[in-house]
Amino acid sequence: MEQQKLPNSTLILVFGIVSIVTCCCYGILGLIFGIIAVVMANKATKVYMESPESYTGFSNVKTGRILAIIGIVLNVLYLIYTIYLFSTLGMDGIQEMQEQILEQYGG
């Protein structure tokens, strides 16, 4: 019997990586990618467990799931930090802080 590639295994891996890379987008964009990757990984794991000898690419699913979980944690932490900044400093305070950082490092 010929083995076929597990559906969405590469996409799960890519979404896991994207969830980590986009954690600085206020924690929302990466959180979405991470949750989607975990849901897809759970479905792919169920398909694989029904017939493991029929599929390849399960290592991509496992790696993507781990990366997605790491991305979810990073995004939740960054989202909490962003909410904290908005609640304490407000939008004006955040803009002033950004201007100070730009002046300090921008020259």
Backbone atoms as SQL, in Angstrom:
CREATE TABLE atoms (id INTEGER PRIMARY KEY, chain TEXT, resi INTEGER, resn TEXT, atom TEXT, x REAL, y REAL, z REAL);
INSERT INTO atoms VALUES
  (1, 'A', 1, 'MET', 'N', 0.837, -1.175, 0.000),
  (2, 'A', 1, 'MET', 'CA', 0.000, 0.000, 0.000),
  (3, 'A', 1, 'MET', 'C', 0.885, 1.242, 0.000),
  (4, 'A', 2, 'GLU', 'N', 0.583, 2.159, -0.866),
  (5, 'A', 2, 'GLU', 'CA', 1.378, 3.365, -0.995),
  (6, 'A', 2, 'GLU', 'C', 0.982, 4.381, 0.074),
  (7, 'A', 3, 'GLN', 'N', 1.994, 4.990, 0.682),
  (8, 'A', 3, 'GLN', 'CA', 1.725, 5.993, 1.704),
  (9, 'A', 3, 'GLN', 'C', 1.446, 7.337, 1.042),
  (10, 'A', 4, 'GLN', 'N', 0.505, 8.058, 1.616),
  (11, 'A', 4, 'GLN', 'CA', 0.199, 9.392, 1.125),
  (12, 'A', 4, 'GLN', 'C', 0.524, 10.408, 2.211),
  (13, 'A', 5, 'LYS', 'N', 0.737, 11.626, 1.776),
  (14, 'A', 5, 'LYS', 'CA', 1.081, 12.685, 2.711),
  (15, 'A', 5, 'LYS', 'C', -0.142, 13.042, 3.551),
  (16, 'A', 6, 'LEU', 'N', 0.092, 13.252, 4.831),
  (17, 'A', 6, 'LEU', 'CA', -0.982, 13.620, 5.746),
  (18, 'A', 6, 'LEU', 'C', -1.542, 14.981, 5.347),
  (19, 'A', 7, 'PRO', 'N', -2.875, 15.095, 5.230),
  (20, 'A', 7, 'PRO', 'CA', -3.467, 16.364, 4.795),
  (21, 'A', 7, 'PRO', 'C', -3.108, 17.516, 5.732),
  (22, 'A', 8, 'ASN', 'N', -2.722, 18.619, 5.137),
  (23, 'A', 8, 'ASN', 'CA', -2.421, 19.875, 5.835),
  (24, 'A', 8, 'ASN', 'C', -1.205, 19.804, 6.751),
  (25, 'A', 9, 'SER', 'N', -0.344, 18.809, 6.623),
  (26, 'A', 9, 'SER', 'CA', 0.798, 18.718, 7.536),
  (27, 'A', 9, 'SER', 'C', 1.757, 19.891, 7.352),
  (28, 'A', 10, 'THR', 'N', 2.011, 20.283, 6.128),
  (29, 'A', 10, 'THR', 'CA', 2.898, 21.416, 5.871),
  (30, 'A', 10, 'THR', 'C', 2.241, 22.727, 6.300),
  (31, 'A', 11, 'LEU', 'N', 0.951, 22.857, 6.069),
  (32, 'A', 11, 'LEU', 'CA', 0.227, 24.065, 6.457),
  (33, 'A', 11, 'LEU', 'C', 0.216, 24.236, 7.978),
  (34, 'A', 12, 'ILE', 'N', 0.095, 23.157, 8.709),
  (35, 'A', 12, 'ILE', 'CA', 0.133, 23.214, 10.172),
  (36, 'A', 12, 'ILE', 'C', 1.491, 23.721, 10.633),
  (37, 'A', 13, 'LEU', 'N', 2.546, 23.220, 10.012),
  (38, 'A', 13, 'LEU', 'CA', 3.890, 23.665, 10.351),
  (39, 'A', 13, 'LEU', 'C', 4.078, 25.152, 10.049),
  (40, 'A', 14, 'VAL', 'N', 3.612, 25.580, 8.890),
  (41, 'A', 14, 'VAL', 'CA', 3.730, 26.988, 8.499),
  (42, 'A', 14, 'VAL', 'C', 2.929, 27.876, 9.453),
  (43, 'A', 15, 'PHE', 'N', 1.715, 27.482, 9.794),
  (44, 'A', 15, 'PHE', 'CA', 0.899, 28.276, 10.718),
  (45, 'A', 15, 'PHE', 'C', 1.542, 28.345, 12.109),
  (46, 'A', 16, 'GLY', 'N', 2.176, 27.261, 12.539),
  (47, 'A', 16, 'GLY', 'CA', 2.879, 27.275, 13.821),
  (48, 'A', 16, 'GLY', 'C', 4.026, 28.271, 13.817),
  (49, 'A', 17, 'ILE', 'N', 4.780, 28.300, 12.725),
  (50, 'A', 17, 'ILE', 'CA', 5.889, 29.251, 12.590),
  (51, 'A', 17, 'ILE', 'C', 5.356, 30.673, 12.528),
  (52, 'A', 18, 'VAL', 'N', 4.304, 30.896, 11.749),
  (53, 'A', 18, 'VAL', 'CA', 3.727, 32.237, 11.604),
  (54, 'A', 18, 'VAL', 'C', 3.169, 32.728, 12.941),
  (55, 'A', 19, 'SER', 'N', 2.632, 31.834, 13.755),
  (56, 'A', 19, 'SER', 'CA', 2.088, 32.262, 15.048),
  (57, 'A', 19, 'SER', 'C', 3.184, 32.796, 15.956),
  (58, 'A', 20, 'ILE', 'N', 4.393, 32.260, 15.843),
  (59, 'A', 20, 'ILE', 'CA', 5.508, 32.768, 16.638),
  (60, 'A', 20, 'ILE', 'C', 6.036, 34.076, 16.057),
  (61, 'A', 21, 'VAL', 'N', 6.179, 34.120, 14.743),
  (62, 'A', 21, 'VAL', 'CA', 6.748, 35.306, 14.088),
  (63, 'A', 21, 'VAL', 'C', 5.853, 36.529, 14.272),
  (64, 'A', 22, 'THR', 'N', 4.551, 36.336, 14.275),
  (65, 'A', 22, 'THR', 'CA', 3.625, 37.466, 14.365),
  (66, 'A', 22, 'THR', 'C', 3.169, 37.760, 15.792),
  (67, 'A', 23, 'CYS', 'N', 3.931, 37.307, 16.780),
  (68, 'A', 23, 'CYS', 'CA', 3.511, 37.549, 18.161),
  (69, 'A', 23, 'CYS', 'C', 3.577, 39.025, 18.531),
  (70, 'A', 24, 'CYS', 'N', 4.325, 39.819, 17.807),
  (71, 'A', 24, 'CYS', 'CA', 4.433, 41.251, 18.115),
  (72, 'A', 24, 'CYS', 'C', 3.372, 42.091, 17.420),
  (73, 'A', 25, 'CYS', 'N', 2.423, 41.477, 16.779),
  (74, 'A', 25, 'CYS', 'CA', 1.312, 42.202, 16.148),
  (75, 'A', 25, 'CYS', 'C', 0.167, 42.337, 17.146),
  (76, 'A', 26, 'TYR', 'N', 0.483, 42.902, 18.294),
  (77, 'A', 26, 'TYR', 'CA', -0.450, 43.108, 19.398),
  (78, 'A', 26, 'TYR', 'C', -1.041, 41.806, 19.927),
  (79, 'A', 27, 'GLY', 'N', -0.468, 40.668, 19.575),
  (80, 'A', 27, 'GLY', 'CA', -0.890, 39.396, 20.116),
  (81, 'A', 27, 'GLY', 'C', -2.128, 38.798, 19.502),
  (82, 'A', 28, 'ILE', 'N', -2.743, 39.473, 18.546),
  (83, 'A', 28, 'ILE', 'CA', -4.014, 38.999, 18.005),
  (84, 'A', 28, 'ILE', 'C', -3.801, 38.127, 16.766),
  (85, 'A', 29, 'LEU', 'N', -3.012, 38.606, 15.841),
  (86, 'A', 29, 'LEU', 'CA', -2.816, 37.887, 14.583),
  (87, 'A', 29, 'LEU', 'C', -2.169, 36.523, 14.812),
  (88, 'A', 30, 'GLY', 'N', -1.121, 36.499, 15.613),
  (89, 'A', 30, 'GLY', 'CA', -0.455, 35.234, 15.910),
  (90, 'A', 30, 'GLY', 'C', -1.322, 34.279, 16.700),
  (91, 'A', 31, 'LEU', 'N', -2.168, 34.822, 17.556),
  (92, 'A', 31, 'LEU', 'CA', -3.090, 33.990, 18.331),
  (93, 'A', 31, 'LEU', 'C', -4.059, 33.258, 17.405),
  (94, 'A', 32, 'ILE', 'N', -4.531, 33.952, 16.401),
  (95, 'A', 32, 'ILE', 'CA', -5.451, 33.343, 15.427),
  (96, 'A', 32, 'ILE', 'C', -4.754, 32.202, 14.686),
  (97, 'A', 33, 'PHE', 'N', -3.529, 32.468, 14.189),
  (98, 'A', 33, 'PHE', 'CA', -2.792, 31.428, 13.477),
  (99, 'A', 33, 'PHE', 'C', -2.479, 30.243, 14.389),
  (100, 'A', 34, 'GLY', 'N', -2.144, 30.508, 15.633),
  (101, 'A', 34, 'GLY', 'CA', -1.827, 29.429, 16.565),
  (102, 'A', 34, 'GLY', 'C', -3.019, 28.542, 16.865),
  (103, 'A', 35, 'ILE', 'N', -4.162, 29.148, 17.088),
  (104, 'A', 35, 'ILE', 'CA', -5.367, 28.364, 17.373),
  (105, 'A', 35, 'ILE', 'C', -5.767, 27.524, 16.165),
  (106, 'A', 36, 'ILE', 'N', -5.701, 28.130, 14.982),
  (107, 'A', 36, 'ILE', 'CA', -6.031, 27.372, 13.763),
  (108, 'A', 36, 'ILE', 'C', -5.082, 26.182, 13.603),
  (109, 'A', 37, 'ALA', 'N', -3.794, 26.405, 13.863),
  (110, 'A', 37, 'ALA', 'CA', -2.811, 25.322, 13.712),
  (111, 'A', 37, 'ALA', 'C', -3.066, 24.196, 14.703),
  (112, 'A', 38, 'VAL', 'N', -3.426, 24.526, 15.936),
  (113, 'A', 38, 'VAL', 'CA', -3.690, 23.490, 16.936),
  (114, 'A', 38, 'VAL', 'C', -4.935, 22.676, 16.561),
  (115, 'A', 39, 'VAL', 'N', -5.977, 23.350, 16.112),
  (116, 'A', 39, 'VAL', 'CA', -7.200, 22.643, 15.708),
  (117, 'A', 39, 'VAL', 'C', -6.911, 21.721, 14.517),
  (118, 'A', 40, 'MET', 'N', -6.189, 22.248, 13.537),
  (119, 'A', 40, 'MET', 'CA', -5.851, 21.416, 12.373),
  (120, 'A', 40, 'MET', 'C', -4.946, 20.254, 12.766),
  (121, 'A', 41, 'ALA', 'N', -4.034, 20.477, 13.704),
  (122, 'A', 41, 'ALA', 'CA', -3.134, 19.407, 14.151),
  (123, 'A', 41, 'ALA', 'C', -3.906, 18.314, 14.873),
  (124, 'A', 42, 'ASN', 'N', -4.891, 18.699, 15.662),
  (125, 'A', 42, 'ASN', 'CA', -5.704, 17.686, 16.346),
  (126, 'A', 42, 'ASN', 'C', -6.476, 16.832, 15.346),
  (127, 'A', 43, 'LYS', 'N', -7.020, 17.464, 14.313),
  (128, 'A', 43, 'LYS', 'CA', -7.743, 16.700, 13.285),
  (129, 'A', 43, 'LYS', 'C', -6.794, 15.776, 12.532),
  (130, 'A', 44, 'ALA', 'N', -5.608, 16.288, 12.186),
  (131, 'A', 44, 'ALA', 'CA', -4.640, 15.471, 11.455),
  (132, 'A', 44, 'ALA', 'C', -4.140, 14.315, 12.317),
  (133, 'A', 45, 'THR', 'N', -4.000, 14.535, 13.609),
  (134, 'A', 45, 'THR', 'CA', -3.572, 13.469, 14.512),
  (135, 'A', 45, 'THR', 'C', -4.617, 12.362, 14.576),
  (136, 'A', 46, 'LYS', 'N', -5.888, 12.736, 14.618),
  (137, 'A', 46, 'LYS', 'CA', -6.955, 11.726, 14.627),
  (138, 'A', 46, 'LYS', 'C', -6.927, 10.900, 13.344),
  (139, 'A', 47, 'VAL', 'N', -6.742, 11.569, 12.209),
  (140, 'A', 47, 'VAL', 'CA', -6.674, 10.852, 10.924),
  (141, 'A', 47, 'VAL', 'C', -5.483, 9.911, 10.915),
  (142, 'A', 48, 'TYR', 'N', -4.352, 10.384, 11.406),
  (143, 'A', 48, 'TYR', 'CA', -3.137, 9.563, 11.425),
  (144, 'A', 48, 'TYR', 'C', -3.284, 8.362, 12.355),
  (145, 'A', 49, 'MET', 'N', -3.886, 8.549, 13.511),
  (146, 'A', 49, 'MET', 'CA', -4.025, 7.459, 14.476),
  (147, 'A', 49, 'MET', 'C', -4.963, 6.363, 13.996),
  (148, 'A', 50, 'GLU', 'N', -5.877, 6.689, 13.098),
  (149, 'A', 50, 'GLU', 'CA', -6.769, 5.669, 12.544),
  (150, 'A', 50, 'GLU', 'C', -6.007, 4.699, 11.663),
  (151, 'A', 51, 'SER', 'N', -5.015, 5.213, 10.928),
  (152, 'A', 51, 'SER', 'CA', -4.259, 4.366, 10.013),
  (153, 'A', 51, 'SER', 'C', -2.841, 4.927, 9.837),
  (154, 'A', 52, 'PRO', 'N', -1.953, 4.709, 10.814),
  (155, 'A', 52, 'PRO', 'CA', -0.618, 5.304, 10.757),
  (156, 'A', 52, 'PRO', 'C', 0.247, 4.808, 9.604),
  (157, 'A', 53, 'GLU', 'N', 0.010, 3.594, 9.159),
  (158, 'A', 53, 'GLU', 'CA', 0.839, 3.056, 8.072),
  (159, 'A', 53, 'GLU', 'C', 0.487, 3.659, 6.714),
  (160, 'A', 54, 'SER', 'N', -0.616, 4.371, 6.622),
  (161, 'A', 54, 'SER', 'CA', -1.061, 4.935, 5.350),
  (162, 'A', 54, 'SER', 'C', -0.542, 6.346, 5.090),
  (163, 'A', 55, 'TYR', 'N', 0.036, 6.988, 6.113),
  (164, 'A', 55, 'TYR', 'CA', 0.381, 8.401, 5.970),
  (165, 'A', 55, 'TYR', 'C', 1.832, 8.675, 6.333),
  (166, 'A', 56, 'THR', 'N', 2.376, 9.709, 5.703),
  (167, 'A', 56, 'THR', 'CA', 3.677, 10.257, 6.063),
  (168, 'A', 56, 'THR', 'C', 3.477, 11.718, 6.461),
  (169, 'A', 57, 'GLY', 'N', 4.481, 12.293, 7.069),
  (170, 'A', 57, 'GLY', 'CA', 4.411, 13.710, 7.418),
  (171, 'A', 57, 'GLY', 'C', 3.879, 13.996, 8.795),
  (172, 'A', 58, 'PHE', 'N', 3.803, 12.976, 9.655),
  (173, 'A', 58, 'PHE', 'CA', 3.287, 13.215, 11.004),
  (174, 'A', 58, 'PHE', 'C', 4.257, 14.048, 11.830),
  (175, 'A', 59, 'SER', 'N', 5.543, 14.004, 11.495),
  (176, 'A', 59, 'SER', 'CA', 6.525, 14.819, 12.223),
  (177, 'A', 59, 'SER', 'C', 6.254, 16.308, 12.004),
  (178, 'A', 60, 'ASN', 'N', 5.800, 16.691, 10.817),
  (179, 'A', 60, 'ASN', 'CA', 5.427, 18.080, 10.566),
  (180, 'A', 60, 'ASN', 'C', 4.248, 18.494, 11.440),
  (181, 'A', 61, 'VAL', 'N', 3.307, 17.591, 11.614),
  (182, 'A', 61, 'VAL', 'CA', 2.130, 17.882, 12.437),
  (183, 'A', 61, 'VAL', 'C', 2.547, 18.072, 13.895),
  (184, 'A', 62, 'LYS', 'N', 3.395, 17.177, 14.401),
  (185, 'A', 62, 'LYS', 'CA', 3.841, 17.300, 15.793),
  (186, 'A', 62, 'LYS', 'C', 4.637, 18.583, 16.008),
  (187, 'A', 63, 'THR', 'N', 5.549, 18.879, 15.093),
  (188, 'A', 63, 'THR', 'CA', 6.362, 20.085, 15.215),
  (189, 'A', 63, 'THR', 'C', 5.504, 21.340, 15.101),
  (190, 'A', 64, 'GLY', 'N', 4.584, 21.350, 14.150),
  (191, 'A', 64, 'GLY', 'CA', 3.693, 22.495, 13.983),
  (192, 'A', 64, 'GLY', 'C', 2.816, 22.723, 15.184),
  (193, 'A', 65, 'ARG', 'N', 2.363, 21.643, 15.810),
  (194, 'A', 65, 'ARG', 'CA', 1.523, 21.762, 17.003),
  (195, 'A', 65, 'ARG', 'C', 2.318, 22.358, 18.159),
  (196, 'A', 66, 'ILE', 'N', 3.547, 21.903, 18.338),
  (197, 'A', 66, 'ILE', 'CA', 4.396, 22.443, 19.406),
  (198, 'A', 66, 'ILE', 'C', 4.682, 23.920, 19.164),
  (199, 'A', 67, 'LEU', 'N', 5.018, 24.277, 17.914),
  (200, 'A', 67, 'LEU', 'CA', 5.269, 25.681, 17.595),
  (201, 'A', 67, 'LEU', 'C', 4.017, 26.534, 17.797),
  (202, 'A', 68, 'ALA', 'N', 2.868, 25.983, 17.446),
  (203, 'A', 68, 'ALA', 'CA', 1.616, 26.721, 17.623),
  (204, 'A', 68, 'ALA', 'C', 1.323, 26.962, 19.097),
  (205, 'A', 69, 'ILE', 'N', 1.581, 25.976, 19.943),
  (206, 'A', 69, 'ILE', 'CA', 1.364, 26.148, 21.376),
  (207, 'A', 69, 'ILE', 'C', 2.310, 27.216, 21.928),
  (208, 'A', 70, 'ILE', 'N', 3.568, 27.180, 21.507),
  (209, 'A', 70, 'ILE', 'CA', 4.517, 28.214, 21.920),
  (210, 'A', 70, 'ILE', 'C', 4.047, 29.579, 21.430),
  (211, 'A', 71, 'GLY', 'N', 3.572, 29.637, 20.184),
  (212, 'A', 71, 'GLY', 'CA', 3.069, 30.893, 19.633),
  (213, 'A', 71, 'GLY', 'C', 1.856, 31.409, 20.387),
  (214, 'A', 72, 'ILE', 'N', 0.965, 30.517, 20.781),
  (215, 'A', 72, 'ILE', 'CA', -0.221, 30.926, 21.547),
  (216, 'A', 72, 'ILE', 'C', 0.196, 31.521, 22.884),
  (217, 'A', 73, 'VAL', 'N', 1.129, 30.882, 23.558),
  (218, 'A', 73, 'VAL', 'CA', 1.593, 31.393, 24.851),
  (219, 'A', 73, 'VAL', 'C', 2.238, 32.766, 24.683),
  (220, 'A', 74, 'LEU', 'N', 3.120, 32.910, 23.686),
  (221, 'A', 74, 'LEU', 'CA', 3.766, 34.209, 23.448),
  (222, 'A', 74, 'LEU', 'C', 2.741, 35.287, 23.110),
  (223, 'A', 75, 'ASN', 'N', 1.766, 34.943, 22.289),
  (224, 'A', 75, 'ASN', 'CA', 0.757, 35.913, 21.888),
  (225, 'A', 75, 'ASN', 'C', -0.144, 36.313, 23.045),
  (226, 'A', 76, 'VAL', 'N', -0.496, 35.375, 23.894),
  (227, 'A', 76, 'VAL', 'CA', -1.323, 35.707, 25.050),
  (228, 'A', 76, 'VAL', 'C', -0.551, 36.632, 25.994),
  (229, 'A', 77, 'LEU', 'N', 0.732, 36.331, 26.212),
  (230, 'A', 77, 'LEU', 'CA', 1.548, 37.199, 27.062),
  (231, 'A', 77, 'LEU', 'C', 1.664, 38.606, 26.475),
  (232, 'A', 78, 'TYR', 'N', 1.887, 38.689, 25.170),
  (233, 'A', 78, 'TYR', 'CA', 2.009, 39.999, 24.539),
  (234, 'A', 78, 'TYR', 'C', 0.676, 40.743, 24.549),
  (235, 'A', 79, 'LEU', 'N', -0.417, 40.022, 24.377),
  (236, 'A', 79, 'LEU', 'CA', -1.734, 40.649, 24.427),
  (237, 'A', 79, 'LEU', 'C', -2.025, 41.195, 25.827),
  (238, 'A', 80, 'ILE', 'N', -1.671, 40.438, 26.850),
  (239, 'A', 80, 'ILE', 'CA', -1.839, 40.915, 28.227),
  (240, 'A', 80, 'ILE', 'C', -0.986, 42.162, 28.463),
  (241, 'A', 81, 'TYR', 'N', 0.252, 42.144, 27.971),
  (242, 'A', 81, 'TYR', 'CA', 1.132, 43.306, 28.099),
  (243, 'A', 81, 'TYR', 'C', 0.549, 44.516, 27.377),
  (244, 'A', 82, 'THR', 'N', 0.002, 44.313, 26.194),
  (245, 'A', 82, 'THR', 'CA', -0.597, 45.414, 25.425),
  (246, 'A', 82, 'THR', 'C', -1.817, 45.975, 26.147),
  (247, 'A', 83, 'ILE', 'N', -2.655, 45.119, 26.673),
  (248, 'A', 83, 'ILE', 'CA', -3.828, 45.575, 27.432),
  (249, 'A', 83, 'ILE', 'C', -3.384, 46.349, 28.665),
  (250, 'A', 84, 'TYR', 'N', -2.336, 45.869, 29.329),
  (251, 'A', 84, 'TYR', 'CA', -1.812, 46.571, 30.495),
  (252, 'A', 84, 'TYR', 'C', -1.318, 47.970, 30.111),
  (253, 'A', 85, 'LEU', 'N', -0.577, 48.069, 29.004),
  (254, 'A', 85, 'LEU', 'CA', -0.085, 49.377, 28.564),
  (255, 'A', 85, 'LEU', 'C', -1.228, 50.328, 28.246),
  (256, 'A', 86, 'PHE', 'N', -2.221, 49.848, 27.520),
  (257, 'A', 86, 'PHE', 'CA', -3.356, 50.708, 27.183),
  (258, 'A', 86, 'PHE', 'C', -4.143, 51.125, 28.422),
  (259, 'A', 87, 'SER', 'N', -4.259, 50.244, 29.398),
  (260, 'A', 87, 'SER', 'CA', -5.038, 50.591, 30.582),
  (261, 'A', 87, 'SER', 'C', -4.286, 51.537, 31.516),
  (262, 'A', 88, 'THR', 'N', -2.955, 51.467, 31.538),
  (263, 'A', 88, 'THR', 'CA', -2.202, 52.342, 32.434),
  (264, 'A', 88, 'THR', 'C', -1.757, 53.638, 31.768),
  (265, 'A', 89, 'LEU', 'N', -1.242, 53.555, 30.545),
  (266, 'A', 89, 'LEU', 'CA', -0.702, 54.733, 29.878),
  (267, 'A', 89, 'LEU', 'C', -1.697, 55.413, 28.949),
  (268, 'A', 90, 'GLY', 'N', -2.570, 54.644, 28.363),
  (269, 'A', 90, 'GLY', 'CA', -3.476, 55.180, 27.354),
  (270, 'A', 90, 'GLY', 'C', -2.752, 55.335, 26.023),
  (271, 'A', 91, 'MET', 'N', -3.484, 55.719, 25.025),
  (272, 'A', 91, 'MET', 'CA', -2.905, 55.843, 23.688),
  (273, 'A', 91, 'MET', 'C', -1.869, 56.962, 23.622),
  (274, 'A', 92, 'ASP', 'N', -2.136, 58.072, 24.294),
  (275, 'A', 92, 'ASP', 'CA', -1.187, 59.187, 24.276),
  (276, 'A', 92, 'ASP', 'C', 0.129, 58.809, 24.944),
  (277, 'A', 93, 'GLY', 'N', 0.047, 58.111, 26.049),
  (278, 'A', 93, 'GLY', 'CA', 1.256, 57.682, 26.748),
  (279, 'A', 93, 'GLY', 'C', 2.085, 56.720, 25.930),
  (280, 'A', 94, 'ILE', 'N', 1.425, 55.831, 25.215),
  (281, 'A', 94, 'ILE', 'CA', 2.141, 54.879, 24.370),
  (282, 'A', 94, 'ILE', 'C', 2.825, 55.607, 23.220),
  (283, 'A', 95, 'GLN', 'N', 2.153, 56.584, 22.621),
  (284, 'A', 95, 'GLN', 'CA', 2.763, 57.349, 21.533),
  (285, 'A', 95, 'GLN', 'C', 3.960, 58.147, 22.029),
  (286, 'A', 96, 'GLU', 'N', 3.865, 58.732, 23.221),
  (287, 'A', 96, 'GLU', 'CA', 4.995, 59.456, 23.781),
  (288, 'A', 96, 'GLU', 'C', 6.169, 58.516, 24.038),
  (289, 'A', 97, 'MET', 'N', 5.875, 57.341, 24.541),
  (290, 'A', 97, 'MET', 'CA', 6.923, 56.370, 24.798),
  (291, 'A', 97, 'MET', 'C', 7.605, 55.949, 23.497),
  (292, 'A', 98, 'GLN', 'N', 6.833, 55.745, 22.432),
  (293, 'A', 98, 'GLN', 'CA', 7.403, 55.387, 21.135),
  (294, 'A', 98, 'GLN', 'C', 8.268, 56.509, 20.589),
  (295, 'A', 99, 'GLU', 'N', 7.827, 57.754, 20.746),
  (296, 'A', 99, 'GLU', 'CA', 8.621, 58.890, 20.279),
  (297, 'A', 99, 'GLU', 'C', 9.940, 58.976, 21.032),
  (298, 'A', 100, 'GLN', 'N', 9.920, 58.742, 22.330),
  (299, 'A', 100, 'GLN', 'CA', 11.153, 58.767, 23.112),
  (300, 'A', 100, 'GLN', 'C', 12.115, 57.674, 22.667),
  (301, 'A', 101, 'ILE', 'N', 11.596, 56.512, 22.386),
  (302, 'A', 101, 'ILE', 'CA', 12.437, 55.403, 21.922),
  (303, 'A', 101, 'ILE', 'C', 13.027, 55.737, 20.561),
  (304, 'A', 102, 'LEU', 'N', 12.234, 56.311, 19.661),
  (305, 'A', 102, 'LEU', 'CA', 12.742, 56.678, 18.347),
  (306, 'A', 102, 'LEU', 'C', 13.824, 57.751, 18.445),
  (307, 'A', 103, 'GLU', 'N', 13.633, 58.729, 19.333),
  (308, 'A', 103, 'GLU', 'CA', 14.647, 59.758, 19.502),
  (309, 'A', 103, 'GLU', 'C', 15.920, 59.183, 20.094),
  (310, 'A', 104, 'GLN', 'N', 15.769, 58.256, 21.015),
  (311, 'A', 104, 'GLN', 'CA', 16.916, 57.679, 21.680),
  (312, 'A', 104, 'GLN', 'C', 17.746, 56.817, 20.723),
  (313, 'A', 105, 'TYR', 'N', 17.094, 55.991, 19.918),
  (314, 'A', 105, 'TYR', 'CA', 17.821, 55.080, 19.044),
  (315, 'A', 105, 'TYR', 'C', 17.907, 55.565, 17.609),
  (316, 'A', 106, 'GLY', 'N', 17.027, 56.473, 17.235),
  (317, 'A', 106, 'GLY', 'CA', 17.002, 56.944, 15.856),
  (318, 'A', 106, 'GLY', 'C', 18.029, 58.025, 15.557),
  (319, 'A', 107, 'GLY', 'N', 18.533, 58.650, 16.573),
  (320, 'A', 107, 'GLY', 'CA', 19.575, 59.651, 16.318),
  (321, 'A', 107, 'GLY', 'C', 19.129, 60.954, 16.633);
